[in-house]
């Protein structure tokens, strides 16, 4: 679906003189870099604004309680954004809606629904399916460790069947409500053919976690995914200072997600919405610059005798996974410029040992079967100079080799 068809949000302007729609004045397609800067902000100049406002209100005045009741009834029926001014912070927020509009445009979907974290977003999707009796999930490993744990533990009443991409069609049942994949996958960077997977799903919705790739590198909705999940904490925010999650999808599914968000309270804070919208404006530049640095580091790591294996996605990107001959824990301990920390997608480079942290909650046998070995390190490449990053890695790899030797 072309991004021109992304949904709109209507709100009163600051002076209260007229309502506006966050839509484009031209139907011509715009490049991703242009959308990243302007989507969700198209109305600002008409209001005499340059930076998007932050609306921190939790509630809003309404002198027509009959009309308010009708709007609440309409939301209860379909989950559609209430027309007119906002009602209550748990129902929706204008600043957050700007981010949702922008992300939907970038992913090429009708709508997007934001949540307090990536896990809150995934939880809402699972609740949306279990609430209509579709509790079975088919999933392909590896996934982010907490996503794996949420499915395996059945904490939300789901039952999961793990399979490889070729086995998806055979794993489907009458009560299958969702197929979930992550490509490139966390942390091995394994990729799946999303179009082939979507075909295997038949009428069952495919949820593709696009956190690592971002819409800069791929748009899963164009390949058949009905739901596109992001931990917005990562590349969308891009500076390591905001938590958030978002699901890009069609408007029908978005309505159900809004109802669940209202009922469960997993809302994104307006300040987080503002920071995420700001992060989107530099997303293409950051991803492309970090990806170029990552490609050069991959070249050097692949030629290094201290490194046993290097993994980098076919579609590119700023994530690298590599296994060392030495002690991976000594590599973590030996970096000085690179930050040893969980998460990813920030402007600075991060490195972590998945078997110890992000995937520790996954059963060790399942973890190793999915390619997450005890020697694997995952690195999120930032915007530093490649020479400085290599010098830091080189020293850390030397230290690890010395300890083993």
C-alpha positions as CSV (number, residue, x, y, z in Angstrom):
1,X,0.0,0.0,0.0
2,X,1.4,3.4,-0.9
3,X,2.2,5.6,2.0
4,X,-0.1,8.2,0.7
5,X,-3.0,6.2,2.1
6,X,-1.9,6.4,5.7
7,X,-4.6,7.4,8.1
8,X,-5.1,10.9,9.4
9,X,-5.7,12.4,12.8
10,X,-7.8,15.5,13.4
11,X,-7.3,17.8,16.3
12,X,-8.1,21.5,17.1
13,X,-5.3,24.0,16.5
14,X,-3.8,25.9,19.5
15,X,-6.1,28.9,18.9
16,X,-9.1,26.7,18.8
17,X,-10.3,28.4,15.5
18,X,-10.4,25.4,13.2
19,X,-9.8,21.7,13.0
20,X,-7.0,20.4,10.8
21,X,-6.1,17.1,9.3
22,X,-2.5,15.8,9.2
23,X,-2.6,15.1,5.4
24,X,-0.5,16.0,2.5
25,X,-1.5,18.7,0.0
26,X,-0.3,16.7,-2.9
27,X,-1.1,13.1,-3.8
28,X,2.3,12.6,-5.4
29,X,4.5,10.0,-3.6
30,X,7.3,11.3,-1.5
31,X,10.7,9.7,-0.9
32,X,11.3,8.0,2.4
33,X,13.8,10.7,3.5
34,X,11.2,13.4,2.8
35,X,8.5,11.5,4.7
36,X,10.8,11.0,7.6
37,X,11.2,14.8,8.0
38,X,7.7,15.9,7.2
39,X,5.2,13.1,8.0
40,X,3.2,14.0,11.2
41,X,4.2,17.7,10.8
42,X,2.4,18.7,7.6
43,X,0.0,21.0,9.5
44,X,2.6,23.0,11.5
45,X,3.2,25.8,9.1
46,X,-0.6,26.5,8.8
47,X,-0.6,27.0,12.6
48,X,2.4,29.2,12.6
49,X,4.5,26.5,14.2
50,X,7.9,25.0,13.3
51,X,8.5,22.3,16.0
52,X,5.7,20.0,16.9
53,X,4.0,20.9,20.2
54,X,4.0,18.6,23.2
55,X,0.5,18.1,24.6
56,X,0.9,16.9,28.2
57,X,-2.8,17.1,29.1
58,X,-4.3,14.0,30.7
59,X,-7.8,15.2,30.2
60,X,-9.7,17.7,28.1
61,X,-12.7,19.9,28.7
62,X,-16.0,19.1,27.0
63,X,-19.2,21.0,27.5
64,X,-21.4,18.8,25.4
65,X,-21.7,15.5,27.4
66,X,-24.2,14.1,24.9
67,X,-21.7,14.4,22.1
68,X,-19.0,13.1,24.3
69,X,-21.1,10.0,25.0
70,X,-21.7,9.4,21.3
71,X,-17.9,9.6,20.6
72,X,-17.2,7.1,23.4
73,X,-19.8,4.8,22.0
74,X,-18.3,5.0,18.6
75,X,-14.8,4.2,20.0
76,X,-16.2,1.2,21.9
77,X,-17.8,-0.1,18.7
78,X,-14.8,0.2,16.3
79,X,-11.8,1.5,18.1
80,X,-11.5,4.3,15.6
81,X,-9.9,7.6,16.7
82,X,-12.7,9.8,18.1
83,X,-13.5,12.7,15.8
84,X,-12.9,16.1,17.2
85,X,-10.9,17.2,20.1
86,X,-9.1,14.7,22.4
87,X,-11.0,13.1,25.3
88,X,-8.6,11.6,27.8
89,X,-4.9,10.7,27.8
90,X,-5.5,6.9,27.9
91,X,-7.8,7.2,24.8
92,X,-5.3,9.1,22.7
93,X,-2.9,12.0,22.6
94,X,-2.2,14.5,19.8
95,X,1.6,14.3,20.2
96,X,1.6,10.5,20.1
97,X,-0.8,10.6,17.2
98,X,1.8,12.6,15.2
99,X,4.3,9.8,15.7
100,X,1.8,7.2,14.8
101,X,0.9,9.0,11.5
102,X,4.5,9.4,10.6
103,X,5.4,5.8,11.3
104,X,2.4,4.5,9.3
105,X,3.6,6.7,6.4
106,X,7.1,5.3,6.6
107,X,5.9,1.6,6.8
108,X,3.3,2.1,4.1
109,X,0.3,1.1,6.2
110,X,-3.1,2.6,6.9
111,X,-2.4,3.2,10.6
112,X,-0.1,2.7,13.5
113,X,-0.7,2.3,17.2
114,X,1.9,3.3,19.8
115,X,2.5,1.7,23.2
116,X,4.7,2.2,26.2
117,X,7.2,-0.3,25.0
118,X,7.8,-2.9,22.4
119,X,6.7,-5.7,24.7
120,X,3.5,-3.8,25.5
121,X,2.9,-3.5,21.7
122,X,3.4,-7.3,21.3
123,X,1.2,-8.0,24.3
124,X,-1.6,-6.0,22.8
125,X,-1.4,-7.9,19.5
126,X,-1.6,-11.3,21.4
127,X,-4.5,-10.1,23.5
128,X,-6.3,-8.9,20.4
129,X,-6.2,-12.5,19.0
130,X,-6.9,-14.4,22.2
131,X,-9.9,-12.2,22.9
132,X,-11.6,-13.7,19.8
133,X,-10.6,-17.2,20.7
134,X,-7.5,-17.5,18.5
135,X,-4.9,-18.3,21.1
136,X,-2.5,-20.4,19.0
137,X,0.7,-18.7,17.7
138,X,3.1,-20.1,15.1
139,X,6.6,-18.5,15.5
140,X,10.0,-18.8,14.0
141,X,13.1,-18.7,16.1
142,X,15.1,-16.7,16.9
143,X,13.1,-13.9,18.3
144,X,14.0,-11.2,20.8
145,X,14.5,-13.1,24.1
146,X,11.6,-11.5,25.9
147,X,9.3,-12.1,22.9
148,X,10.3,-15.7,23.0
149,X,9.7,-15.9,26.7
150,X,6.3,-14.3,26.5
151,X,5.1,-16.8,23.9
152,X,6.8,-19.9,25.5
153,X,5.5,-19.1,29.0
154,X,1.9,-18.6,27.8
155,X,1.6,-15.6,30.2
156,X,-1.2,-14.1,28.1
157,X,-3.1,-17.4,27.5
158,X,-1.3,-18.2,24.2
159,X,0.0,-21.5,23.0
160,X,3.0,-21.4,20.6
161,X,4.3,-23.8,18.0
162,X,7.9,-23.2,17.0
163,X,8.9,-24.1,13.5
164,X,11.1,-23.1,10.7
165,X,9.8,-21.0,7.8
166,X,9.2,-24.1,5.6
167,X,6.9,-25.6,8.3
168,X,4.6,-22.7,8.9
169,X,1.7,-23.9,6.7
170,X,1.7,-27.4,8.3
171,X,1.8,-25.8,11.8
172,X,-1.4,-23.8,11.3
173,X,-4.5,-24.8,13.2
174,X,-8.2,-23.6,13.2
175,X,-7.4,-21.6,16.4
176,X,-4.1,-20.1,15.0
177,X,-4.4,-16.3,15.4
178,X,-1.0,-15.2,14.5
179,X,2.3,-16.1,12.8
180,X,5.3,-14.2,14.1
181,X,8.8,-13.8,12.6
182,X,11.7,-11.4,13.1
183,X,13.9,-10.6,10.1
184,X,16.7,-9.8,10.5
185,X,16.4,-11.8,13.7
186,X,17.7,-10.9,17.2
187,X,20.5,-11.7,17.8
188,X,21.8,-14.0,14.9
189,X,20.6,-11.6,12.1
190,X,19.0,-14.6,10.3
191,X,16.6,-13.5,7.5
192,X,13.5,-15.0,6.2
193,X,11.7,-14.5,2.9
194,X,8.8,-12.4,4.1
195,X,6.8,-12.7,0.9
196,X,7.1,-16.5,1.0
197,X,6.2,-16.6,4.7
198,X,3.2,-14.4,4.2
199,X,2.0,-16.8,1.4
200,X,2.4,-19.7,3.8
201,X,0.2,-18.0,6.4
202,X,-2.9,-18.0,4.2
203,X,-5.6,-15.9,6.0
204,X,-3.7,-15.9,9.3
205,X,-2.1,-12.5,10.0
206,X,1.7,-12.3,9.8
207,X,3.4,-10.2,12.3
208,X,6.9,-9.2,11.3
209,X,9.2,-7.6,13.8
210,X,11.0,-4.9,11.8
211,X,13.0,-3.4,14.7
212,X,16.5,-4.3,13.2
213,X,15.8,-3.3,9.6
214,X,13.5,-0.3,10.1
215,X,11.5,0.9,7.1
216,X,14.7,2.4,5.7
217,X,15.8,-1.2,4.7
218,X,12.5,-3.0,4.3
219,X,8.8,-2.5,4.5
220,X,7.2,-5.9,5.5
221,X,3.7,-4.7,4.7
222,X,4.7,-4.5,1.0
223,X,5.6,-8.2,1.2
224,X,2.4,-9.4,2.8
225,X,2.8,-8.8,6.5
226,X,-0.4,-7.5,8.1
227,X,1.3,-6.3,11.3
228,X,4.7,-4.7,11.6
229,X,6.2,-4.5,15.1
230,X,8.9,-2.1,16.3
231,X,10.6,-1.7,19.6
232,X,10.6,2.1,19.0
233,X,13.2,2.3,21.8
234,X,15.8,1.3,19.3
235,X,16.3,2.9,15.9
236,X,13.1,4.9,15.7
237,X,14.1,6.9,18.8
238,X,17.8,6.5,18.0
239,X,19.4,8.2,21.0
240,X,18.9,5.7,23.8
241,X,16.7,8.0,25.8
242,X,13.1,6.9,25.2
243,X,11.1,3.7,25.6
244,X,8.3,2.9,23.2
245,X,6.7,0.3,20.9
246,X,4.4,0.6,17.9
247,X,2.5,-1.7,15.6
248,X,1.9,-0.5,12.0
249,X,-1.1,-2.2,10.4
250,X,-4.4,-1.7,8.6
251,X,-7.1,0.4,10.2
252,X,-9.3,-2.5,11.2
253,X,-6.6,-4.1,13.3
254,X,-5.6,-0.7,14.6
255,X,-9.0,-0.2,16.0
256,X,-8.8,-3.3,18.1
257,X,-5.3,-2.4,19.3
258,X,-6.6,1.0,20.4
259,X,-9.4,-0.6,22.4
260,X,-6.9,-2.9,24.1
261,X,-4.5,0.0,24.8
262,X,-7.4,1.9,26.4
263,X,-8.4,-1.1,28.5
264,X,-4.9,-2.1,29.7
265,X,-3.4,1.3,29.9
266,X,-0.2,0.6,28.0
267,X,0.0,4.1,26.6
268,X,3.0,5.9,25.3
269,X,3.8,9.1,27.2
270,X,3.5,12.3,25.1
271,X,7.1,13.3,25.7
272,X,8.1,9.9,24.4
273,X,5.9,10.4,21.4
274,X,7.6,13.8,20.8
275,X,11.1,12.2,21.0
276,X,10.1,9.4,18.7
277,X,8.7,11.7,16.1
278,X,12.0,13.7,16.3
279,X,14.0,10.5,16.0
280,X,12.1,9.6,12.8
281,X,13.4,12.8,11.1
282,X,17.0,11.5,11.1
283,X,16.2,7.8,10.8
284,X,17.3,7.4,7.2
285,X,20.5,9.3,7.7
286,X,21.4,7.5,10.9
287,X,20.6,4.0,9.5
288,X,22.5,4.5,6.3
289,X,25.6,6.0,8.0
290,X,25.8,3.3,10.6
291,X,25.2,0.6,8.0
292,X,28.2,1.8,6.0
293,X,30.4,1.7,9.1
294,X,29.0,-1.8,10.0
295,X,29.9,-3.1,6.5
296,X,33.5,-2.0,6.9
297,X,33.7,-3.6,10.4
298,X,32.2,-6.8,9.0
299,X,35.0,-6.8,6.3
300,X,37.7,-6.5,8.9
301,X,36.2,-9.0,11.3
302,X,35.7,-11.6,8.6
303,X,39.4,-11.4,7.8
304,X,40.5,-11.5,11.4
305,X,41.9,-14.9,12.7
306,X,40.6,-14.1,16.2
307,X,37.1,-14.2,14.9
308,X,35.4,-17.6,14.1
309,X,32.3,-16.3,12.3
310,X,30.7,-13.0,11.3
311,X,27.0,-12.5,10.5
312,X,25.5,-9.5,8.7
313,X,22.1,-9.2,7.1
314,X,21.8,-9.5,3.3
315,X,19.8,-6.3,3.3
316,X,22.5,-4.5,5.2
317,X,22.0,-2.6,8.4
318,X,24.0,-1.5,11.4
319,X,23.8,-4.8,13.4
320,X,26.7,-7.3,13.5
321,X,26.8,-10.7,15.1
322,X,30.1,-12.5,15.5
323,X,31.6,-15.4,17.3
324,X,35.2,-15.3,18.7
325,X,37.8,-18.0,19.2
326,X,38.6,-16.5,22.6
327,X,36.5,-15.6,25.6
328,X,33.5,-13.4,24.6
329,X,33.2,-12.2,28.1
330,X,36.7,-10.8,27.9
331,X,35.7,-8.9,24.7
332,X,32.9,-7.3,26.7
333,X,35.2,-6.4,29.5
334,X,37.9,-5.1,27.2
335,X,36.0,-2.4,25.2
336,X,36.5,1.2,26.2
337,X,34.9,3.3,23.5
338,X,32.1,0.9,22.7
339,X,29.5,0.6,25.4
340,X,28.8,-2.9,26.9
341,X,25.0,-2.6,27.3
342,X,21.7,-4.1,26.2
343,X,19.5,-2.4,23.6
344,X,20.6,-1.2,20.2
345,X,20.0,1.4,17.5
346,X,21.5,4.4,19.4
347,X,24.0,6.9,18.0
348,X,26.7,5.2,20.0
349,X,28.0,1.7,19.5
350,X,26.8,-1.0,21.9
351,X,27.9,-4.6,22.4
352,X,26.4,-7.4,24.4
353,X,26.6,-11.2,25.0
354,X,23.1,-12.4,24.2
355,X,23.4,-15.8,26.0
356,X,24.1,-13.9,29.2
357,X,21.5,-11.1,28.9
358,X,19.0,-10.5,26.1
359,X,18.3,-14.2,25.5
360,X,19.1,-15.5,29.0
361,X,15.3,-16.1,29.6
362,X,15.3,-18.6,26.6
363,X,16.0,-22.2,27.5
364,X,19.6,-23.0,26.8
365,X,18.9,-25.8,24.5
366,X,16.4,-23.8,22.5
367,X,18.8,-20.9,22.5
368,X,21.6,-22.9,21.0
369,X,19.3,-24.6,18.5
370,X,18.3,-21.2,17.2
371,X,22.0,-20.3,16.6
372,X,22.6,-18.3,19.8
373,X,25.8,-19.8,20.8
374,X,27.7,-19.1,24.0
375,X,30.5,-17.5,21.8
376,X,28.1,-15.1,20.0
377,X,28.4,-11.3,20.5
378,X,26.0,-8.8,19.1
379,X,27.0,-5.3,18.2
380,X,24.9,-2.3,17.3
381,X,27.1,0.0,15.3
382,X,26.6,3.7,15.9
383,X,27.9,6.9,14.3
384,X,31.5,7.0,15.5
385,X,34.5,6.9,13.2
386,X,35.1,3.4,11.9
387,X,38.9,3.7,12.7
388,X,38.2,4.5,16.3
389,X,35.7,1.6,16.6
390,X,38.1,-0.8,15.0
391,X,40.9,0.3,17.3
392,X,38.7,-0.4,20.3
393,X,37.5,-3.8,19.0
394,X,41.1,-4.8,18.1
395,X,42.3,-4.1,21.6
396,X,39.4,-6.1,23.1
397,X,39.9,-9.0,20.8
398,X,43.6,-9.1,21.7
399,X,42.7,-9.2,25.4
400,X,40.3,-12.1,24.9
401,X,42.9,-14.0,22.9
402,X,45.6,-13.5,25.5
403,X,43.3,-14.7,28.3
404,X,42.6,-17.9,26.4
405,X,46.2,-18.4,25.3
